[in-house]
């Protein structure tokens, strides 16, 4: 009986040691990955900070042009919806009148 309990304790201790070893290795890999990501982030920030003011201004201008174009497209869609809506409503009302006439007959 003592031997089986001792064996179980030893086996459990070995399992715990293996688990700790595996967790330690995973932790090391995660720390390395985190360091790598932090390094990439620092490099991207430094690149953004070293971007010439002229290039940054050009990018801002492009952003503004894109916003203006999108606003223009949205306003054009609203106008075309307003113009096509009454036509659609009159076609729909004539269609419902035809349905009523067919139902009455």
C-alpha positions as CSV (number, residue, x, y, z in Angstrom):
1,X,0.0,0.0,0.0
2,X,2.8,2.4,0.9
3,X,4.5,1.7,-2.4
4,X,1.4,2.5,-4.5
5,X,0.8,5.8,-2.6
6,X,4.5,6.7,-3.0
7,X,4.3,5.8,-6.7
8,X,1.2,8.0,-7.2
9,X,2.9,10.9,-5.4
10,X,6.1,10.5,-7.5
11,X,4.0,10.2,-10.7
12,X,2.0,13.3,-9.8
13,X,5.1,15.2,-9.0
14,X,6.6,14.3,-12.3
15,X,3.4,15.3,-14.1
16,X,3.4,18.7,-12.3
17,X,7.1,19.1,-13.2
18,X,6.4,18.4,-16.9
19,X,3.4,20.8,-16.8
20,X,5.5,23.5,-15.3
21,X,8.2,22.9,-17.9
22,X,5.7,23.1,-20.7
23,X,4.1,26.3,-19.3
24,X,7.5,27.9,-18.9
25,X,8.4,27.2,-22.5
26,X,5.1,28.6,-23.7
27,X,5.7,31.7,-21.5
28,X,9.1,32.2,-23.0
29,X,7.7,31.9,-26.5
30,X,4.9,34.4,-25.7
31,X,7.4,36.9,-24.2
32,X,9.5,36.6,-27.3
33,X,6.5,37.2,-29.5
34,X,5.5,40.2,-27.4
35,X,9.0,41.6,-27.7
36,X,8.8,41.1,-31.5
37,X,5.5,42.9,-31.7
38,X,6.7,45.7,-29.6
39,X,9.7,46.1,-31.8
40,X,7.6,46.2,-34.9
41,X,5.3,48.8,-33.3
42,X,8.3,51.0,-32.3
43,X,9.6,50.8,-35.9
44,X,6.3,51.8,-37.4
45,X,6.0,54.7,-35.0
46,X,9.5,55.9,-35.8
47,X,8.7,55.6,-39.5
48,X,5.6,57.7,-39.0
49,X,7.5,60.3,-37.0
50,X,10.2,60.5,-39.6
51,X,7.7,61.0,-42.5
52,X,8.5,64.3,-44.2
53,X,5.9,67.0,-43.5
54,X,5.4,67.4,-47.3
55,X,4.4,63.8,-47.7
56,X,2.2,63.9,-44.7
57,X,0.4,67.0,-46.1
58,X,-0.1,65.2,-49.4
59,X,-1.7,62.2,-47.6
60,X,-3.9,64.6,-45.7
61,X,-5.0,66.2,-49.0
62,X,-5.7,62.7,-50.5
63,X,-7.8,61.9,-47.4
64,X,-9.7,65.2,-47.8
65,X,-10.3,64.5,-51.5
66,X,-11.7,61.0,-50.7
67,X,-14.0,62.5,-48.1
68,X,-15.2,65.1,-50.6
69,X,-15.8,62.4,-53.3
70,X,-17.8,60.2,-50.8
71,X,-19.9,63.2,-49.8
72,X,-20.6,64.0,-53.4
73,X,-21.6,60.4,-54.1
74,X,-23.9,60.3,-51.1
75,X,-25.5,63.6,-52.2
76,X,-25.9,62.3,-55.7
77,X,-27.5,59.1,-54.4
78,X,-30.0,61.2,-52.3
79,X,-30.9,63.3,-55.4
80,X,-31.4,60.2,-57.6
81,X,-33.5,58.5,-54.9
82,X,-35.7,61.6,-54.6
83,X,-36.1,61.8,-58.4
84,X,-36.8,58.1,-58.9
85,X,-39.1,57.8,-55.8
86,X,-42.1,59.6,-57.2
87,X,-41.9,57.7,-60.4
88,X,-41.7,54.5,-58.5
89,X,-44.7,55.5,-56.4
90,X,-46.9,56.3,-59.4
91,X,-45.9,53.0,-61.0
92,X,-46.8,51.3,-57.8
93,X,-50.1,53.1,-57.5
94,X,-51.1,52.2,-61.1
95,X,-50.1,48.6,-60.4
96,X,-52.3,48.5,-57.3
97,X,-55.2,50.0,-59.3
98,X,-54.8,47.2,-61.9
99,X,-54.8,44.7,-59.1
100,X,-58.0,46.1,-57.7
101,X,-59.7,46.1,-61.1
102,X,-58.6,42.5,-61.7
103,X,-60.0,41.5,-58.3
104,X,-63.3,43.2,-58.9
105,X,-63.7,41.4,-62.2
